[in-house]
């Protein structure tokens, strides 16, 4: 079963989005994130995806995490 995680990153009352360069929804703006790898914790997956996509590290606490979506 595949899951994805996405981040809602806020700054100055703005939400950070990324423009997708892969299908599905290529060219659309979406929240940064991606697939959870096998045996990977959700928060670790989110940190990894943000580092891969945006090039910076984020701090995520367990209380910040809302959920994940099955693909």
N, C-alpha and C positions, 0 to 999 in steps of 0.2 A: 504494500500500500504506500503510495507516495503522498507526502505532505509538503506544504510550502509555509514559509513564514515571511512576513513583511514588517517593515518598520514605519512608524509614523514619527517623523523627525520634525519638530517644531522649532522655529526661531523667529522672533519678531512678528508673531502672529501669522507666520507663513508656514506652509507644509512643503517639505522637500519631496519632489517627484523625480522620476527618471523616465527618459524616453526609451521605449523598448526597441531593441534592434533585432529581435528574433520573433518568430511566430510562436504562439498566436498573438494577435494584437500588435504586430509590428507597427512602429510609428506612433503608438498611443502612449500617453503618459500614465504612469502607475507608481505605486509605492515601491521603494527599493526592497529587495529580498530575493528569495529563491527557494530551491528544494532542500529539504532536510535529508542528509545522507544517512545510510544505515547506521544504527547504533550511535547516532549523534543526538545530543540534547538540543531542544528547541532554541534555547538562548545561545548556545555555542554556534548553531547553524546561522542564526541571525547575525551574530558578530562576524562570522566568516563571510557571509554574503555581502555585508556592508563593506568589509575590507576589500573584497574582490571587486565589487561594483564601483565603489566610491573612493577607495584608497585611504580611508581613515578608520581608526578604531572608535568604537562606541562603548559606553558603559550601559549595561542592561541589568537591572535588578529583577529578581523573581517577581516582585510586586508590580513591575512594569509590564510583565508579559500578560497578554490578554488571551491568546489562543492560537490555534493553527488550523489550516484548511486542508481537507483531503482532496487530492486531485484525481 
